[in-house]
Amino acid sequence: MRSAFSRSGGTCSDTGDSRAAMWLDDLLAEQGDLGPLRARADAGDDDAVARLAGMLAQRGDLDQLRTRVDAGDDAAATRLVELLVERAELDTLRQEVDAGTPGALRALRVVEDRGDATTGLTEADVMRRSSSTPPVPRPLASN
């Protein structure tokens, strides 16, 4: 379905109307229309970036989140880490730590410190703990 915005040849963000741009992002997200939302995100629309990351996480699309993380999308990194923690996919979370994904190391430490490796943590637990608790240095293992 084409909207009035697309028929007019431009988008609301072309005119500098941030409220209209956010409304369009909301509409695209509600419709589940990833293509135009992805295009808006790739063009630098911060609201579209956040909404796209949220939609990909909601769909459980780890591959697309990873692709966006590789392109430098911090919103996708946050959602990817949250999703891995929710699913208790610790091996994959460790891979994200190795890849340098923002927030992955803190989230892994929170999970390991809590000892909740089988059930994971809620998003709120991870975000609260990872944003307020500085990383704790791990002692080196002695041989």
C-alpha positions, 0 to 999 in steps of 0.5 A: 500500500502506497501512502500519500507520502510516497505518492507525493514524491518525497517524505515528511523527513525531506521537509524537516518535520520530525513529528511527521517522520516519527509518525511515518516510522510508527506507521511502517512499524505497525504495518510490519513494513521492514523495507521502507523502515530499513531504507529510512534507518539506512538514510540516518533516521534515528527513530527508524533505526530504533524501531527497526532494531525493535522489530527485528528483535521482536521477530527474533531475527538474529541474522539481521540484527547481527548484520546491522551490528556489523554496520555499526548500529548500536540500537541493533547491538542493544537488541541483539544482546537483550535477545540473546540474554532472554533466550539464554543463548550464552554461547552466542553471547560469548561470540558477540563478546569476541566480536566486540558487540557493544554491551555483550561483555557486560551482559555476559558478566551479569548473567555469569555473576548471577549464576542464571545460565539456564533461564537468563535474565529479563531485559530490565535486569540486564539493562539496569545492571549493565548500565549501573554496574561497572565491569568487575575485573576477573582474577587470572586463573592460577595453574 
